[in-house]
Amino acid sequence: GVRLAIIGSCRNSDDEGRVSALRGKIAELGLEESVELHVNVPWSDLKGKWLRKAKAGLHTMWNEHFGINVVEFMASGVIPIAHNSGGPKGDIVVDYEG
């Protein structure tokens, strides 16, 4: 079946609190078999395991100045899904006709 892997990093205790709350919500909704969280994944695992298997990647930060993970998705052949703001809008996605 299809699984949702949420991968990200924790910068501080606020981030850790959000991850904890998300784990609780996943359990509350009974989604443990469908949703998994991975925090502070080493680059070698991200590239070698996760991006290799992924079909799409969700960039969740609003108005981020660049959005390196969007470029990482594209370089790995993963379809990026990003908010229409910040760097993903202004620096990465360009209008194209043809």
Buried (B, 14 or more C-beta within 10 A) or exposed (E): EEEEBBBBEBEEEEEEEEBEEBBEEBEEEEEEEEBEBBEEBEEEEBBEBBBEEBEEBBBEBEEBEEBEBBBBBEEBEBEBEBBEEBBBEEEBBEEEEE
